[in-house]
Amino acid sequence: MPSPYPLSYSFKWPFLFHWPSTKNHTKIGKTPTQMKLQHTKSSDSKKLIFMGDIMVMQGDRIPLLDPELTSLVSSADVVIGNCEAPVGKHPRNPKVHYNFSFHMPFDSLQGILDQFGANRPPILLSTANNHSGDRDIGAYLKTIPNLKELGVTPMGQWKQDEEPLTIIDVNNIRLGISSWTHWMNNDVFKKNPGVNRWHDIETTCWQDVKKDNNIDLLIAFPHWEYEFQHFPRYESRSIAKQLMNTMDFDLIVGSHPHTLLPMERINKGLCFYSLGNFCGLGVAWPVKLIPILEVHVSRNTKAEIADYKIHFFYQNHTKDGVEIIPLHAAPTKIRNKLLQRISKIYDKPVFDTAPCCQEIPSSIAN
């Protein structure tokens, strides 16, 4: 399938793969890594955890997760992320000629999930991404039951005559999550789209969907943007405004770039353009930053985002394997480099030992 990237970017891709760009294309402003949006947070607020791409490259070993990470995820009411490969052991598709053709062994994903404990919260993973068709249509079709066998709710699969939506009730708060991809490396789906695409999203009347399904908080989980860049393009910011202003979404959390991108407040909604990776693809040092987004949703008169905080971890490669550790525990040299990189994107990067969320400045609201 032809690359969606312009030729100028395609020529730069090998360089950016090793040295992700910090060029701020659209001059987007910086926001804090944690904010308090409501003066009071209800006692029954719900914790949502978002993670980036779960990646598995050839020869990758199951990462050992630090207790600080497993405790954070296990304390959530729901966990949402992106499964960046067909799940299971699948032969290489002979029609695929690009090098980065992924599949995620069942045991690899199970090895990650098992570290969150037997009583882990509900986990929802999107299957709508550019690698969905890497190993042909059969591999994708097996991914759905494989995820269910692992106790994961798959999102993003296209269903005829149904809205591109996954609904989950978190006690008294009803979440609607729509995940989709803007492109695919290899489009193996012939008779139907297979996974949700941007066309499915922009042609849906979300105000009606939200009302008809009694959705309290509508979340967009797009697979978008250019890879290995830390700042969004005009097109992505325009789509984000469309999602918030005309489609009635409340929260956007993006994936695909493999790097951390900024957050932007659009009206009362929040758009996190990318959380980078959760694991895998640990080549360039900025890609080894593992941001985890924590969002609290409270119900006062209606369900609203009370606050958010980005927790930072690091994918550390040792002679014995791979471990994901808190950023504050990373080697000093790489920790300082990553803190400098974060400070180009967010204001006042902090460790988890910092005081509670500060109030959102009115000056950054659109």
N, C-alpha and C positions, 0 to 999 in steps of 0.2 A: 504494500500500500504506500503511495507517495507520502513523503514527510510533509506534515502541515507547517513545518518551519520554513521561513524564507531562506533563500540560498545563502544570504550573508550570515545568518545565524548558524546554518548547517556547517559552514566552513569553520565557524568558531567553536562548534560543539566539542571536538576533542580537547581543545584548550580548556573550555569551561568545565568539562568533566573532572579535570584535575584542579582547576582554580576557579571556583564559582564566582560570578560577577557580583560586585556591590554597587553597580551603577544604578542610581535612583532615577529611572526613566521618567517617571511622572511627578517627581518631587513630592511624594507622599510624606506627610509629617510623621514624627515618632510619637508613640504612646507608651505608657508604662507597661511593664510586664505583669502588673497586677493592679486591679481597680475595684473599687467599691461603687456600684451604681445605685444602690438603694441605701438610705440611712438606716433602715431596719431590715433585718433578715429574719423571716419567720422561722420558728423553732422546728418546723417540719420541712425545711428546704431540702431539695434533692441535689445530689452531687452527680454531675455528668463528667466523665473523663473522655477526652478525645486524644487519640494518638495518630501518628502519621503512617507512612507506608511500611507494611511488614514485607520485607524483601528477603529473598533467598537467591544467592548466586551459586554457581557451580562450586561445590566444595565447601560451602559455608557450614559452619558448625552451629549447633543450637546455643544461643547466647545464655550465659548464666546471669540471671536478673538479681540485682541487689535487693535486700529486704526493704530498703526505703522505697524502691519502685513497686515491688509487689504489694507492700502495705498501702501505698497510695491508690493503686488500681483496685485492690480488694475492698477498699473502703467506699468505693463508688456505688451508686444506685444503678448505673448503666455505663457501659464502655463502648465507644464507637471508634472504628478505625478502618483502614483500607488494606485488603488482602491483595498484594500486588503480583499475584501469579495464580495459575490454575493449581488446585490442591490435589496431590496424588502423584504417583510415578507415571509419567507419560512420555512416550518416545518423541524424539524431535520431529517436527513437521518438515518434510523434505522441501516443501515450497517456501519455507522461511529461510532467508539468506542473511538476515542481520544477526550479529553476534549475541546481543542481549535478548535471548529467548529463554524465558523463565518457566520453571514449574517448581512448586513447593511440596516437597515430600510430606506425606501425611504425618509422619513421626516428628518432623521439624516443627510444624505448627502445634502439634500436640505437646511437644516438649516445652514450648513457650507457654501455652495456656495452662499446663499442669502446675507451673510455678506460681500461678495466682491462687491455687488452693482449690479444694473440693467444693467449697461454698462461695466460689467466685460470683460476682454480679453478672447479670445478662450481658453478653458480648455480641455486638452487631458489627459485621465486617462487610464492606462494600466489595462487590466483584466487578464493578463497572470501572475499568481502567484500560489503559492502552495495551496492557499485556494479556488481556482476557483471551485473545485468540492466538496466543503464541504457539500453543500445542494442538491446534485444530479444535473443531467444534466438540468432539467427544470429550476432550479434556475439560472444557468448560462445563459441559453438562454433568460430568461426574463431580465437579467442584461443589455444586449445590448440596447433594446428599452427603458428601464428605464433610462439609462444614457443619451440617446438621448433626452428623454422627459425633462431632467434636463438641456439640452443645452450643454452637454458634448460629445466630440468625443471619443468613445471607441477605444482603441488600443489593439493589441495582439491576436485578434481572428483569428484562422486559416481559410484560405480560399483556396479552391482547385484551382490550376492553377494560383495562384496569389502570388507575392512576399510578404514575411512577413514584410510589410512596410506600414506606414501611411505618407502621404505627406500633408504638409500645406504650403501655400504661405504667407509669412509675408512681405507684400508690394513687394519689389524687391528682396527678399531673399527667396529661396525655400528650405524648410527643409524636410528631410526624416528621419523618426523615426522608428526604429525597436525595438519592445518590445517582450520579451519571458521569459519563466521560465525554470529553469534547472530541476525542479521536482515538483510533486504535492503530497499533503497528501492523496487524494482520487481521483484516475483517473477514472472518470465516463464516459469518452468519449470512445465509443466502435468502431463506424464506421469511425471516423476520429480523428485526434489529439485534436480537439476542440480549443485549444490555441496553440500559437507558442511555439515550443521547440528548444533547442539548435541545434538539428539535422537540423531543417529548416534553421537555420542561417548559419551553417557551410557548407551546401550544395548549398548555393546561391552564384552566381557570382556577388559580390557587385560592382565591377568595372563597369560591364555592366549595372547593375541596376541604378547606379549613373549617368552614361552617358545617358542612354536611357530616364531617367526621368528628366534630367536637374537639378539634385539635387546639391545645393550649399554647404550644410552642412549635413553630414550623422551622425545621432545620434543613439547610442546603448543604450537601456534602459533594461538591464538584471535583472531578479530576480534570484539571485545567492548567493553564499557564505554560511557560517555557521552562525547561529543566535548567538546573544549576545557575539560577539567578535569584538574588535575594530581594528583588523588588518587582512589583506587578507592573504590567503594561497598561496602557490606556484602555485597551479592549476589555481586560479583566475588570478594571475599576468600573467601566461602563456597565458590564454584565452584573456586577455586584449591586450597583445602584438600581438596576432594573429589577433584580430579585427582591431588594428591600422596598423600593418605592412603589412598584406597580404589581408585584406578585405576592406581597404580604409575608415574606420570610422574616424571621426574627433573628436568625443566627446563621452564619456561613462559616464553614471550616473546610478549606481546600486541601488538595493533595496533588502530587505529581512532580513538583520541582525538585524534591529530595533535599531542599534547603529551607531554612526558616525564612518566612516573609512577614511583613508587618501586619498589624491589625488596624482596621479603619472603622470608625463609628459612622454609620449612615442612618440618619434620623435616630430612632431608638434601638436600632439593631447593631450587631457587631459582626464584622467580617474579618476572619483570620485567613489570610490568603494562602498560607501553607504552614504546616507544622513540621515539614521535612520528613525524615524517616523515623520509624520506631526501631528497626534493626536492618542489617544487611547493607550492601553497597558501600562498605566502608573503605573507599579509596582515598578521596580527598579529605583532608582533615576537617573542613567545615561541615561535611556531610556526616561526620561522626557525632555531631551534636544531636541529642535526642530530646526535643521539647515535648512535654506532656501538658495538655491544657485541661485545667480544672474549672468547671463552670457550676455555680450554684443557682438553682431556679427556685424562687419562692412564690407562694400564692398568698397575696393579701386580698385585694379585690379581684385581681386576675393574676395569672402566672406570668412572672417576669424574671429576667436575669438579674440576680442580686449582686453578684460579683464574679470575677474570674481571676485566675492566677496561672502563669506558665511556670512549670517546674522544669529544670534543666538537668539532663543526664548526659552521659558520655559513653560511646561505644569504644571500649578499650580492648585492643588486641594484644594478647600475650602469647608466649611460646606454647602455652597449654590450651589456648582457645580464645573465646570472645566473652567479655562480660560487659553488662550495662550497669554503670555505677553513677552515683550522683556527681554532678559537675564539680561540686566543691571537693570531691575526693579524687579528682583526676590529677595527673602529674602537673606540677606548677606551670611549666612552660606552655603546655597545650591548653590548660585552663585559662591562663591569661590571654592567649591568642583568641580563644573562643569568646571570652568576655568582651574583648575589643570588637570582635565581629558582631556580637549581640548588640553592643552599644551603637553600632551604625544603623540598626534596624529598630530597636526599642529604646525608650528612655529609662534610665536607672535600672539596669539589670540587677537582680537580687538573687540571693540564695534562699533556700527554704527556711532558714533560721531568721529571716527578716520579719519585722512586725507585720500586722494584718494589712489588708488591702487599703490603699489610699483612695480617696474619693476622686471620681473622674473629673478632670478639668473641663469646664464649660467651653473653653476656647477651642477644643478639638472637635466638638460636635458640628456636623455639617448642617 
